[in-house]
Amino acid sequence: MSATQFDATESDRIAIDVPEGLTAAESKLVYVFLAASDGATIDELTDALEISKISLFPVLRTLIERGVVARDGSAYVPHAA
């Protein structure tokens, strides 16, 4: 894991390690959102991140192939590689 971090707010900071292999901004964004929310459905991701489904599916496929995200029913969840 790298030292890349996501700050939620000034008063309530959380640190999320982003896997080193993730270089694309959308991949990092989706991973951080899933890690911060302990998983989300496609609809939750598209609503929260304002990314279209047609753009989101390839990102999720890549994250699954790299072993950093898994599917749990209708939700996508962060998965320790």
N, C-alpha and C positions, 0 to 999 in steps of 0.2 A: 504494500500500500504506500502511496505517496503522501506528502504532507499537504496536499491541496485540501483546503477547508472551505466550508460554507457557513457564513454567519447568519443566523435567523434574524435577530434584532440586536440592537445595542444592549438592551437589558437582559436578554435571554439568549445567550450565545450557545450554539452547539457546534461541535467539530465533527465533520464527516470525512473520513479518509476515502479518497477516490482512487480506484485501482490504477496503477501506473500505465497499463495498456490502453486506457481510454484517452484518446487525443481529441476527438471531435467534440465541439461544444455541446451539440444536442445530446450526445451520449452521456457526457458528464452531467448535464442538466437533468436528464431523465433519471440517471443513477442517484444523484443527490436527492431528488424529490422522493424517489422510492425509499431510500434509506431514511430520510427524515420522517416519512409518513408510515413507515413499516409496511409499505405496499399500497398498490392502487389498481383499479380497473382501467381499462382503456378510456372509458368515458371520464373518469376522474382525472386521468392524465391530460386528455385533450382539453378539458375545462380549465384545469389549473395552470397548465403550461402554454395554452393557446397554440398547440401544435396539431395540425390536421392528422387524422387517422392514417391517411396514405403516407405521410412522412414519419409517423410514429412507429408503424409496424416494422420497417427495416431497422430502425434504431433498436427496438426491443429484440429483434431476431439476432442482431450483432451482440447485444448484451448477454443473451442466453447462450449463444455460441461460445462466448468468452468465459462463461461460467460465473458471471457476477450477478446475474438476475435469473430467477426461476419463475415458473408459472405455478400458481396454487389456485386451482379452480379457475375463476374468472379474473383473479388478481395476479399482478406481477409483483414479486417481492425480491428484495436484495438477498443475495446468496453468497456466502463466504466461498471464495475460490480456493 
